[in-house]
Amino acid sequence: MDKAAIDLARKKYKEKMNQEHISAEVDAMSDEQFLTKIKLIIEGKIPHAGMLLLGNSDFDYMFQTAPSVMWRLYGADGMDKDYVNEFSAD
């Protein structure tokens, strides 16, 4: 996993939580503990989401197929406003 990406995830998590005691707790955690807390390590394993968000190209061999990314943006009326369904291809 990319150390700079993990550091950015810590920073953004602390900004989002915006509570001094949580920031102190996050600062005291190892990378593995932090990633487990935010569910990017599950039962000691790194799921595809963790690799997509915080991995780097050194570990792309871990994927059997190219990862895909999909998201949808819904309006207040519940209707699709936008979406992306992309496949990564090298």
C-alpha distances in whole Angstrom, upper triangle without the diagonal:
4,6,9,8,8,11,12,12,14,16,17,17,20,22,22,23,25,27,27,26,23,22,23,21,18,18,19,16,14,10,11,14,13,10,13,16,15,14,11,11,15,17,14,12,9,12,12,12,8,7,10,9,6,4,6,9,9,8,11,13,12,14,18,19,17,16,18,18,22,23,27,28,31,34,36,39,36,36,33,33,30,28,25,24,22,21,18,20,19
4,6,5,6,9,10,11,13,14,15,16,19,20,21,23,24,26,26,26,23,21,22,21,18,18,19,17,14,11,13,16,14,12,16,17,16,16,13,14,18,20,17,16,13,15,14,14,10,9,11,9,6,5,6,9,9,10,12,15,15,16,20,21,19,17,19,19,22,23,27,28,31,34,36,39,36,36,33,33,30,28,25,25,23,22,19,20,19
4,5,5,6,9,10,11,12,14,15,17,18,20,21,22,24,23,23,21,18,19,19,15,14,16,14,12,9,11,14,12,12,15,17,16,17,14,15,19,21,18,17,15,17,17,16,13,12,14,12,8,9,10,13,13,13,16,19,18,20,24,24,22,21,23,22,25,26,29,30,33,36,37,40,38,38,35,35,32,30,28,28,26,25,22,24,23
4,5,5,6,9,10,11,12,14,15,17,18,20,21,23,22,23,20,18,19,19,16,15,17,16,14,11,14,16,14,14,17,18,17,18,15,17,21,23,21,20,17,19,18,17,14,13,14,12,9,10,10,14,14,15,17,20,20,21,25,25,23,21,23,22,24,25,28,28,31,34,36,38,36,37,34,33,30,28,26,27,25,25,22,24,23
4,5,5,6,9,10,10,12,14,15,16,18,20,22,22,23,19,17,19,19,15,15,18,16,14,11,13,15,13,11,15,16,14,15,12,15,18,21,19,18,15,16,15,13,11,11,11,8,5,8,9,13,14,14,16,19,18,19,23,23,20,18,19,18,21,21,24,25,28,30,32,35,33,33,30,29,27,25,23,23,22,22,19,22,21
4,5,5,6,9,10,10,12,14,15,16,18,19,20,20,17,15,16,15,12,12,14,12,11,7,10,12,9,8,12,13,11,13,10,12,16,19,16,16,13,15,15,13,10,11,12,9,6,9,11,15,15,15,17,20,19,20,24,24,22,20,21,20,22,22,25,26,29,31,33,36,34,34,32,31,29,27,25,25,24,24,22,24,24
4,5,5,6,9,10,11,12,14,15,16,18,17,18,15,13,14,14,11,10,13,12,11,9,12,13,10,11,14,14,13,16,14,15,19,22,20,19,17,19,19,17,14,15,15,12,10,12,14,18,18,18,20,23,22,24,27,28,25,23,24,23,25,25,27,28,30,32,34,37,35,36,33,32,30,29,27,28,27,27,25,27,27
4,5,5,6,8,10,10,12,14,15,17,18,19,16,13,16,16,12,12,16,15,14,12,15,15,12,12,16,15,13,16,14,17,20,23,21,21,18,19,19,16,14,15,14,11,9,13,14,18,19,19,21,24,23,24,27,27,25,22,23,20,22,22,24,24,27,29,31,34,32,33,30,29,27,26,24,25,24,25,23,26,25
4,5,5,6,9,10,10,12,14,16,17,17,14,12,15,14,11,12,15,13,13,10,13,13,9,9,13,12,10,12,11,14,17,20,19,18,15,16,16,13,11,13,13,9,8,12,14,18,19,19,20,23,22,22,26,26,23,20,21,19,20,20,22,22,25,27,29,32,30,31,28,28,26,24,23,24,23,24,22,25,26
4,6,5,6,9,10,11,12,13,14,14,11,9,11,11,7,8,11,10,11,9,12,11,8,9,12,11,10,13,12,14,17,20,19,19,17,18,19,16,14,16,16,13,11,15,17,21,22,21,23,26,24,25,29,29,27,24,25,22,24,23,25,25,28,30,31,34,32,33,31,31,29,28,27,28,27,27,26,29,29
4,5,5,6,9,10,10,12,13,14,12,9,12,12,9,10,13,13,14,13,16,15,11,13,16,14,13,16,16,18,21,24,23,23,20,21,22,19,16,18,18,15,13,17,19,22,24,24,25,28,27,28,31,31,29,26,26,24,25,24,26,25,28,29,30,33,32,33,31,30,28,28,27,28,28,29,27,30,30
4,5,5,6,9,10,12,14,15,12,10,14,14,11,12,16,15,16,14,17,16,12,13,16,14,12,15,15,18,20,24,23,23,20,20,20,17,15,18,17,13,13,17,19,22,24,24,25,28,27,27,30,30,27,24,24,21,22,20,22,21,24,25,26,30,28,29,27,26,25,24,24,25,25,26,25,28,29
4,5,5,6,8,10,12,13,9,8,12,11,9,11,14,13,15,13,15,14,10,11,13,11,9,13,13,16,18,21,21,21,19,19,20,16,15,18,17,14,14,17,20,24,25,24,25,28,26,27,30,30,28,24,24,22,22,21,23,22,24,26,26,29,28,29,28,27,26,25,25,26,26,27,27,30,31
4,5,5,6,7,9,10,7,5,9,10,8,9,12,13,15,14,16,15,11,13,15,13,12,16,16,18,21,24,23,24,22,22,23,20,18,21,21,17,17,20,23,27,28,27,29,32,30,30,34,33,31,28,28,25,26,24,26,25,27,28,28,32,30,32,31,30,29,28,28,30,30,31,30,33,34
4,6,5,8,10,12,10,8,12,13,11,13,16,16,18,17,20,18,15,16,19,16,14,18,18,21,23,27,26,26,24,24,25,21,20,22,22,18,18,22,24,27,29,29,30,33,31,31,35,34,32,29,28,25,26,24,25,23,25,26,26,30,29,30,29,28,27,27,27,29,29,31,30,33,34
4,5,9,11,13,10,10,14,14,12,15,18,17,19,18,20,18,15,16,18,15,13,16,17,20,22,25,25,25,23,23,23,20,19,22,21,17,18,22,24,28,29,29,29,33,31,30,34,33,31,27,27,23,23,21,22,21,22,23,23,27,26,27,26,25,25,25,25,27,28,29,29,32,34
4,6,9,10,7,8,11,12,11,13,16,16,18,18,19,17,14,16,17,13,12,16,17,20,22,24,25,25,23,24,25,21,20,23,23,19,20,23,26,30,31,30,31,34,32,32,35,35,33,29,29,26,26,24,24,23,24,25,25,28,27,30,29,28,28,28,28,30,31,32,32,35,36
4,7,9,8,8,11,12,12,13,16,17,20,20,22,19,16,18,20,16,16,19,21,23,25,28,28,28,27,27,28,24,23,26,26,22,22,26,28,32,33,33,34,37,35,35,38,38,36,32,32,29,29,26,27,26,27,27,27,30,30,32,31,30,30,30,30,32,33,35,34,38,38
4,6,5,6,9,10,11,12,15,16,19,20,21,19,16,19,20,16,16,20,22,23,25,27,27,29,27,28,29,26,25,28,28,24,24,27,30,34,35,34,36,38,36,37,40,40,38,35,34,31,32,29,30,29,30,30,30,33,32,35,34,33,33,33,34,35,36,37,37,40,41
4,5,5,6,9,10,11,12,15,18,19,21,18,16,19,20,17,18,21,23,24,26,28,28,29,28,29,31,28,26,29,29,25,25,28,31,34,35,35,36,39,37,38,41,41,40,36,36,34,34,32,33,32,33,34,33,37,36,38,37,37,36,36,36,38,38,39,39,42,42
4,5,5,6,9,10,11,13,16,18,19,16,15,18,18,15,16,20,22,23,24,26,26,28,27,28,30,27,25,28,29,26,25,28,31,35,35,34,36,39,36,37,40,41,39,36,36,34,34,33,34,33,34,35,34,38,37,39,38,38,37,37,37,38,39,40,39,42,43
4,5,5,6,9,10,11,14,15,17,14,11,15,15,12,13,16,18,19,21,23,23,24,23,25,26,23,22,25,25,22,21,25,27,31,32,31,33,35,33,33,37,37,36,32,33,30,31,29,30,30,31,32,32,35,34,36,35,35,34,33,33,35,35,36,35,39,39
4,5,5,6,9,10,13,14,16,14,11,15,16,13,14,17,18,20,22,24,23,25,23,25,26,24,21,24,25,21,20,23,26,30,30,30,31,34,32,33,36,37,35,32,32,30,31,29,31,30,32,33,33,36,35,37,36,35,34,34,33,35,35,36,34,37,38
4,5,5,6,9,12,14,16,14,12,16,17,14,16,19,20,21,23,24,24,25,25,26,28,26,23,26,27,24,22,25,27,31,31,31,33,35,33,35,38,39,37,34,35,33,34,33,34,34,35,37,36,40,38,40,39,39,38,37,37,38,38,38,37,40,40
4,5,5,7,10,12,14,10,9,13,13,11,13,16,17,18,20,21,20,22,22,24,26,24,21,24,25,22,21,24,26,30,30,29,31,34,31,32,36,37,35,32,33,31,32,31,33,33,34,36,36,39,37,39,38,38,37,36,35,36,36,37,36,39,39
4,5,5,8,9,11,9,7,10,11,9,11,14,15,15,18,19,19,20,19,21,23,20,18,20,22,19,17,20,23,26,26,26,28,30,28,29,33,33,32,29,30,28,29,28,30,30,32,34,34,37,35,37,36,35,34,33,32,33,33,33,32,35,35
4,6,8,10,12,11,9,12,14,13,14,17,17,18,20,22,20,22,21,23,25,23,20,22,23,20,18,21,23,27,26,26,29,31,29,31,34,35,34,31,32,30,32,31,33,33,35,37,37,40,39,40,39,38,37,35,35,35,35,35,34,36,36
4,7,10,12,9,9,13,14,13,15,17,18,18,20,21,19,21,21,24,26,24,21,23,25,22,20,22,25,28,28,27,30,32,30,31,35,36,35,32,34,32,34,33,35,35,37,39,39,43,41,43,41,41,39,38,37,38,37,37,35,38,38
4,6,8,6,6,9,10,10,12,14,14,14,16,17,15,18,17,20,22,21,17,20,22,19,17,19,22,25,25,24,27,28,26,28,31,33,32,29,31,29,31,31,33,33,35,38,38,41,39,41,39,39,37,36,35,35,34,34,33,35,35
4,5,5,6,9,10,11,13,14,13,12,15,16,14,15,15,18,21,19,16,18,20,18,15,17,19,23,22,21,24,25,23,25,29,30,30,27,29,28,30,30,33,34,36,39,39,42,40,41,39,39,37,36,34,34,33,33,31,33,33
4,5,5,6,8,10,11,12,11,10,13,15,12,13,12,15,17,16,12,14,17,14,12,13,16,19,18,17,20,22,20,22,26,27,26,24,26,25,27,27,30,31,34,36,37,40,37,39,37,36,34,32,31,30,29,29,27,29,29
4,5,5,6,9,10,10,9,7,10,11,9,10,10,13,16,15,12,14,16,15,12,14,17,20,19,17,20,21,19,21,24,26,25,23,25,24,27,27,30,31,34,36,37,40,37,38,36,37,35,32,31,30,29,28,27,29,29
4,6,5,6,9,10,10,9,11,12,10,12,12,15,18,17,14,16,19,17,15,17,20,23,22,21,23,25,22,24,27,28,28,25,27,26,28,28,30,31,33,36,36,39,37,38,36,37,35,33,32,32,31,31,29,32,32
4,5,5,6,9,9,9,11,13,12,13,13,15,17,15,12,15,17,14,13,15,18,22,22,20,22,24,22,23,26,27,27,24,25,24,25,25,27,28,30,33,33,36,34,35,34,34,32,30,29,29,29,29,27,30,31
4,5,5,6,5,5,9,11,10,10,9,11,13,11,8,11,13,11,10,12,16,19,19,17,19,21,18,19,23,24,23,20,21,20,22,22,25,26,28,31,32,35,32,33,31,32,30,28,26,26,26,25,24,27,27
4,5,5,6,5,6,8,8,9,9,11,14,13,10,13,16,14,13,15,19,22,22,19,21,23,19,20,23,25,24,21,23,22,23,23,26,27,29,32,33,35,32,34,32,33,31,29,28,27,27,27,26,29,30
4,5,8,8,9,11,12,13,13,14,16,14,12,16,17,15,15,17,21,24,24,22,24,26,23,23,26,27,27,23,24,23,24,23,26,26,28,30,31,33,31,33,31,32,31,29,28,28,28,28,28,31,32
4,6,8,9,13,13,13,12,12,14,11,10,13,14,12,12,15,19,22,23,21,22,24,21,21,24,25,24,21,21,19,20,20,22,23,25,27,28,30,28,29,28,28,27,25,24,25,25,25,25,28,29
4,5,6,9,10,10,9,9,11,9,8,12,13,12,12,15,18,21,22,19,20,22,19,19,22,22,22,19,19,18,19,19,21,23,25,28,28,31,28,29,28,28,27,25,24,23,24,24,23,26,28
4,6,10,10,8,6,7,9,7,5,8,10,9,9,11,15,17,18,16,17,19,16,16,19,20,19,16,17,16,18,18,21,23,25,28,30,32,29,30,28,28,26,24,22,22,22,21,20,23,24
4,7,6,5,5,7,10,9,7,10,12,12,11,12,16,18,18,16,17,18,15,16,19,20,20,18,19,19,21,22,25,26,29,32,33,35,32,33,31,32,30,27,26,25,24,23,22,25,26
4,5,5,6,7,11,11,10,12,15,15,14,15,19,21,21,18,19,20,16,17,19,21,21,19,20,20,21,22,25,27,29,32,33,35,32,33,31,32,31,28,26,25,25,24,24,27,28
4,6,8,10,14,14,13,15,18,18,18,18,21,23,23,19,21,21,17,19,20,23,24,21,23,23,25,26,29,31,32,36,36,38,35,36,35,36,34,31,30,29,29,27,27,29,30
4,7,10,13,14,12,14,17,17,16,16,19,21,20,17,19,19,16,17,20,22,23,21,23,24,25,27,30,32,34,37,38,40,37,38,36,37,35,32,30,29,29,27,26,28,29
4,6,10,11,9,11,14,15,14,13,16,18,17,14,16,16,12,14,16,18,19,17,20,20,22,24,27,30,32,35,37,38,35,36,34,35,32,29,27,26,25,24,23,25,25
4,7,8,6,7,10,11,10,10,13,15,15,11,13,14,10,12,14,16,16,14,17,17,19,21,24,27,29,33,34,36,33,33,31,32,29,26,24,23,22,20,19,21,22
4,5,5,7,9,10,11,11,14,15,16,13,13,14,10,10,13,14,14,12,14,14,16,18,21,24,26,30,32,33,30,30,28,29,26,23,21,20,19,18,17,20,21
4,5,5,6,9,10,9,12,13,14,11,10,12,9,8,11,11,11,8,10,11,13,16,19,22,25,28,30,32,28,28,26,27,24,21,18,16,15,14,13,16,17
4,5,5,6,8,9,12,14,16,13,13,15,13,11,14,14,13,9,10,10,12,13,17,19,22,25,27,29,26,26,23,24,21,19,16,15,15,14,14,17,19
4,5,5,6,7,10,13,14,12,12,15,12,12,15,16,15,12,13,13,15,16,20,22,25,28,30,32,29,29,27,27,24,22,20,19,18,17,16,19,20
4,6,5,4,7,9,11,8,8,11,9,9,13,13,12,10,12,12,15,17,21,23,26,30,32,34,31,31,28,28,25,22,19,18,17,15,13,16,16
4,6,6,8,10,12,10,9,13,11,10,13,13,11,8,9,9,12,14,18,20,23,26,29,31,28,27,24,24,21,18,16,15,13,12,11,14,14
4,6,9,12,14,13,12,16,14,14,17,16,14,11,12,11,13,14,18,19,22,25,28,30,27,27,24,24,21,19,17,16,15,15,14,17,17
4,7,10,12,11,12,15,14,14,18,18,16,13,15,14,17,18,21,23,26,29,31,33,31,31,28,28,25,22,20,20,18,18,16,18,18
4,7,8,7,8,11,11,11,15,15,14,12,14,14,18,19,23,25,28,31,34,36,33,33,30,30,27,24,21,20,18,17,14,16,16
4,5,6,7,11,11,12,16,16,14,13,15,16,19,21,25,27,30,33,36,38,35,35,32,31,28,25,22,21,18,17,14,15,14
4,5,5,8,10,11,14,14,12,12,15,16,20,22,26,28,32,35,38,39,37,36,33,32,29,26,22,21,18,16,12,13,11
4,6,8,9,11,15,15,14,15,18,19,23,25,29,31,35,38,41,43,40,39,36,36,32,29,26,24,21,19,16,16,14
4,5,6,8,12,13,12,13,16,18,21,24,28,30,33,37,39,41,38,37,34,34,31,28,25,23,20,18,15,15,14
4,5,6,9,10,9,9,13,15,19,22,25,28,32,35,38,39,36,35,32,32,29,25,22,20,17,14,11,12,10
4,5,7,9,10,11,15,18,21,24,28,31,34,38,40,42,39,38,35,35,31,28,25,22,19,16,14,13,12
4,6,9,10,11,14,17,20,23,27,30,33,36,39,40,37,36,33,34,31,27,24,22,19,17,14,15,15
4,5,7,7,11,14,17,20,24,27,30,34,36,37,34,33,30,31,28,24,21,18,16,13,12,12,13
4,7,9,12,15,18,22,25,29,31,35,38,38,35,34,31,32,29,25,22,19,17,14,13,13,14
4,6,9,13,15,19,22,26,29,32,35,36,32,31,28,29,26,22,19,16,14,10,9,10,11
4,7,10,13,17,20,24,27,30,33,34,31,29,26,27,23,20,16,13,11,7,6,6,8
4,7,10,14,17,20,23,27,30,31,28,27,23,24,21,17,14,11,9,7,6,9,11
4,7,10,14,17,20,24,27,27,24,23,20,20,17,13,10,7,6,4,6,9,12
4,7,11,14,17,20,23,24,21,20,17,17,14,10,8,6,5,6,8,12,14
4,7,11,13,17,20,21,18,17,13,14,11,7,5,4,6,9,11,15,18
4,7,10,13,16,18,15,14,11,11,9,6,5,7,9,12,14,18,21
4,6,10,13,14,11,10,7,8,6,4,7,9,12,15,18,21,24
4,7,10,11,9,9,6,6,5,6,9,12,15,18,20,24,27
4,7,8,6,5,5,5,7,9,12,15,18,21,24,27,30
4,5,5,6,6,6,9,12,15,18,21,25,27,30,33
4,5,8,10,10,13,15,19,22,25,28,30,34,37
4,6,9,10,13,16,19,22,25,29,31,35,38
4,7,9,12,13,17,19,22,26,28,32,35
4,6,9,11,15,17,20,24,27,30,33
4,6,7,11,13,17,20,23,26,29
4,7,11,14,17,20,23,26,29
4,7,10,13,17,19,22,25
4,7,10,13,16,19,22
4,6,10,12,15,18
4,7,10,13,17
4,7,9,13
4,6,10
4,7
4
